[in-house]
Amino acid sequence: MTLPDAPPFGDAANAFQLVQARYGDRRLSFQSIIQSGARQFTIVMTVPSGPRIMSIEWHAGAVTTRKESIAPSNLSAKRLLADLMLVYAPEDELRAAISGGKLVTVGDRVRRIFRDGRELIEVTRPAGDPWSGEATLTNFAFDYALDIQSRRLSQ
């Protein structure tokens, strides 16, 4: 997946998220505050009720990351942004970002990516507002899954 130069979420992606992640046999939780404007997308990740893990700013062709000492060494801002694209980006923006795979959608709720007939990724999104409710992402190719509880922030 190639991230577009500018975040595709507009100013609608202002949310608090609690994420349960599974990578192989390892499980961890983190929370994120997401703030979005027309040209910038910011994420601040923390341990639930604890210290900051990483902050990410995505704007006009650049991604800036600040990782704290507690951040896992393999935590990638671009991978995290790609996962957010898979779950929350408008379908046309997602299709434009995918290369080497085929996006198959089932209504507005299910997104699957296939390559050579093999399912690589499956996403289930909330009905209606994608930034309010539960979403799941399973990446079969890299053996990880995310369960995301998202609540829109008041403006």
C-alpha positions in Angstrom: 0.0 0.0 0.0 1.2 3.5 -0.8 0.1 6.3 1.5 -1.3 9.2 -0.4 0.5 12.6 0.0 -2.3 14.0 2.1 -4.5 12.2 4.7 -7.8 11.1 3.1 -9.9 11.6 6.2 -10.8 15.3 5.9 -11.8 17.0 9.1 -14.2 14.2 10.2 -11.7 11.9 11.9 -11.6 13.1 15.5 -11.9 10.1 17.8 -10.7 8.3 20.9 -9.8 4.6 20.3 -9.0 1.7 22.5 -7.2 -1.0 20.6 -6.5 -4.6 21.5 -3.7 -5.9 19.3 -2.6 -9.5 18.7 0.7 -10.2 16.9 1.5 -13.9 16.9 1.1 -15.1 20.5 1.7 -11.5 21.9 -1.2 -9.3 23.0 -1.2 -5.7 24.0 -3.5 -2.8 24.4 -3.1 0.9 23.6 -5.3 3.9 23.3 -5.2 6.7 20.7 -6.4 10.2 20.3 -7.0 11.0 16.6 -7.4 14.6 15.4 -7.9 15.4 11.8 -8.1 18.6 9.8 -8.3 19.2 6.1 -4.5 18.9 5.7 -3.2 17.2 8.8 -3.8 14.0 10.7 -2.4 13.5 14.2 -2.4 10.4 16.4 -1.1 10.2 20.0 -0.8 6.7 21.3 -0.6 5.9 24.9 -0.7 2.9 27.2 -4.2 2.8 28.6 -4.2 5.4 31.4 -0.5 5.7 31.2 2.5 7.1 29.4 2.8 8.1 25.7 4.1 5.4 23.3 4.3 7.4 20.0 2.9 10.4 18.2 2.4 10.7 14.5 1.7 13.7 12.3 0.7 13.2 8.7 0.5 16.2 6.5 1.2 17.2 2.8 3.6 14.6 1.7 5.3 13.9 5.1 4.9 11.6 8.1 6.6 12.8 11.3 7.0 10.3 14.1 8.1 10.7 17.7 8.6 7.3 19.5 9.0 7.2 23.2 11.5 4.8 24.9 8.6 2.4 25.8 7.6 2.0 22.1 8.3 -1.4 20.7 11.2 -1.2 18.2 9.1 -2.7 15.4 6.2 -0.3 15.8 5.9 1.5 12.5 4.0 4.7 11.9 3.5 4.0 8.2 2.2 0.5 9.0 -0.2 2.0 11.5 -1.4 4.7 9.0 -1.8 1.9 6.4 -4.0 0.0 8.8 -6.1 3.1 9.5 -6.5 3.6 5.7 -7.7 0.0 5.4 -10.4 0.6 8.1 -11.4 4.2 7.7 -10.4 5.7 4.3 -13.1 6.3 1.7 -13.2 3.3 -0.7 -12.0 5.2 -3.7 -8.9 6.5 -1.8 -8.2 3.0 -0.5 -8.4 1.5 -4.0 -6.0 4.1 -5.3 -3.5 3.3 -2.5 -3.5 -0.5 -3.0 -1.0 -2.1 -5.4 -0.5 -5.8 -6.0 -3.8 -6.7 -4.5 -7.6 -6.6 -5.2 -10.0 -4.9 -2.8 -13.4 -6.6 -2.5 -16.1 -4.9 -0.4 -19.3 -6.3 1.0 -21.6 -3.2 1.5 -20.0 -0.5 3.7 -19.0 -2.9 6.5 -16.6 -5.5 5.1 -13.3 -5.0 3.2 -11.1 -7.8 2.0 -7.8 -7.6 0.1 -6.8 -10.6 -2.1 -3.6 -11.3 -4.0 -3.3 -14.4 -6.3 -6.7 -15.7 -5.0 -5.4 -15.6 -1.4 -7.1 -13.4 1.3 -4.4 -11.2 2.9 -6.5 -8.8 5.0 -10.1 -8.6 6.3 -11.7 -5.6 7.8 -15.1 -5.2 9.5 -16.3 -1.7 10.1 -19.1 -0.3 12.2 -22.4 0.4 10.4 -23.0 4.1 9.7 -20.3 6.3 11.1 -17.0 4.4 10.8 -15.4 6.5 13.6 -18.1 5.4 16.2 -18.2 1.7 17.1 -16.2 -1.5 16.8 -13.9 -2.3 13.9 -11.6 -5.3 13.4 -8.7 -5.8 11.1 -7.1 -9.2 10.5 -3.8 -9.3 8.6 -3.4 -13.0 7.6 -0.1 -12.3 5.7 1.7 -10.9 8.8 -0.3 -12.7 11.5 -1.8 -9.9 13.5 -5.2 -8.6 14.4 -6.6 -5.4 15.8 -9.9 -4.9 17.7 -10.7 -1.2 17.7 -13.3 0.5 19.9 -13.7 4.0 18.5 -15.7 6.9 19.9 -16.0 10.3 18.1 -14.7 13.2 20.1 -16.9 16.2 20.7 -15.8 19.3 18.8 
